[in-house]
Amino acid sequence: MELPKDLFFGAVILTVTGREEAIIENYKGILEYSTEVIRLQTKTCKLQLSGKNLKIAYYTNEEMKITGFINQIMYEP
């Protein structure tokens, strides 16, 4: 039986709806937060979302929802 990579490695799961909503699962913490840049530490990398009017709509220990106009998504080692 093979386990999904998100469970086995703790990989980040990013679900993007259009350019106005992103849901991130398996994150560890917030590194930077402004209306133009949100940087997150995940279990395997850093994740940066850039855009305009960005805000964290909600977050729990497991997931976070970001809304606003998303221009760019970058993964950093």
C-alpha positions in Angstrom: 0.0 0.0 0.0 1.4 3.4 -1.0 0.8 6.5 1.1 0.0 9.8 -0.5 3.1 12.1 -0.7 1.4 14.8 1.4 1.0 12.4 4.3 4.4 10.7 3.9 6.6 13.7 3.3 4.4 16.4 4.8 4.4 18.2 1.4 2.5 21.5 1.1 -0.9 21.3 -0.6 -1.8 24.5 -2.5 -5.3 24.9 -4.0 -5.7 28.0 -6.1 -9.1 29.2 -7.3 -8.6 31.7 -10.1 -6.3 34.6 -9.1 -8.3 35.6 -6.0 -8.1 32.7 -3.5 -5.5 30.2 -2.3 -5.8 27.5 0.4 -2.6 26.2 1.8 -2.3 23.0 3.8 0.7 21.7 5.8 2.2 25.0 6.6 4.3 25.6 9.7 4.3 29.4 10.2 4.0 32.9 8.8 7.4 34.5 7.9 6.1 37.8 6.3 2.6 39.3 6.0 1.6 42.4 4.1 -1.0 43.3 1.6 1.5 42.7 -1.2 3.5 39.7 0.0 2.7 36.7 2.2 5.6 34.3 2.9 5.0 31.0 4.7 7.3 28.3 6.1 6.0 24.9 5.1 7.4 21.5 6.2 9.4 21.2 3.0 10.0 24.7 1.7 9.1 28.4 1.8 6.1 29.6 -0.1 5.6 33.2 -1.3 2.4 34.7 -2.7 2.7 38.2 -4.2 -0.1 40.4 -5.4 -2.4 43.2 -4.3 -4.8 43.5 -1.3 -3.7 40.1 0.0 -5.1 39.0 3.4 -5.4 35.9 5.4 -9.1 35.2 5.5 -8.6 32.4 8.2 -6.1 30.0 9.5 -5.9 26.9 11.6 -3.1 24.7 12.6 -3.6 22.7 9.4 -4.6 25.2 6.7 -4.9 28.8 5.7 -7.0 30.7 3.2 -5.5 33.8 1.4 -7.6 36.1 -0.6 -6.8 39.1 -2.8 -5.4 39.5 -6.3 -2.6 36.9 -6.6 0.1 37.8 -9.2 2.8 35.3 -8.4 3.4 32.1 -6.4 7.1 31.1 -5.7 8.6 28.1 -4.0 11.9 28.7 -2.2 14.2 25.9 -0.9 
